[in-house]
Amino acid sequence: MRIRRSLPIALAVVVVAATLTLAVQLRKNAPPESARLLPGADGFMYANLGWARKANGGKLLLPVAHDPEYERFIQETGFDFERDLEAVAFAIHYPEKWAGGGTGGGAPEPRFSEVFIGKFDGTRCLAYLKRTAQSVENYNSIDIFTIPLYGRSFRIAILAVDTVAASNHDDPTVIRGMVDRSRRLASPFGGPALLRRYYKRVQLASPVWMVARVEPLAHESEAWSSIFPKPADLVISASYNPLHLPLRVDALHLRAEAWTGSEEDARDIADKANVFLAMFRSAEVSVGSSGTDADVKALFDSFHIRQEGARAVLSATIPGDVLRKLGESPDQVQDLESPPAPTQPTKRR
């Protein structure tokens, strides 16, 4: 009798534990919540800026120029990109007229949709949007502000105290869909189809990644189309070791995968990428060893390109000193890399 009574209880405990384990694994392998808010698109980019501040003494690796217009924006909204933005997710909409079509409709150039995560002063930001918006639409109890910007309609909506959505897509239903998805954000099955398909290929602990469809005939860049002669899906991610305490980025491990239609296409991409890499290495050698930065040389030496079935894979290691130099001003970098000019001896009279 005791076995009969305890069996249903044990079975229920096992079912609950299995359900919780499955939910945790799904959330672990799902794209970040901000990226799952994005609409269907042809490319996606994500950057977690919190890690960069922790690794660089509270500052971003890449500084932002404070022109008068940006300074005025900071004063009116209280929002400073370098200080307050924690993460950002982008969706890239290719024009419909591009080869292979796109999600950008009749726009002549790419359109973008974004989700920003950060520390916002809700009162000041709301006052700024009301003052600058051309029109306001209330959709599902969320105000969508339309601001004319560079001849386009830039729509923006405050979804939560720390989340803002925006889009310059001509179709207003794009940002409405972002509002709708914000109501069911907890679902690990959400997110755009292209992103769901390839996010599992993003490296663990990647603060920066990109998933995009490559349409070589749509680009005017000859170098781009020479590497990708046919359409491909591209996954790029950069990871670091988050277990180092205190957090310090000693290196970022870069991996890029091009998913093609056949092994022959993948081999073609790998061969052409290796040719370009050899050209860069030759150019580095021709400059001369005296002007070669050791970290940059280590970066080029770490590049490896290979073919694995129907995909071409590039891997590299970016030294932390290279990242930190990118965040310095041009004058500082020149001071670091250029030896001091020799002083002229003083002539006696």
Order of alpha helices (4+ residues) and beta strands (2+ residues): alpha-alpha-beta-alpha-alpha-alpha-beta-beta-alpha-beta-beta-beta-beta-alpha-alpha-beta-alpha-beta-beta-alpha-alpha-beta-beta-alpha-alpha
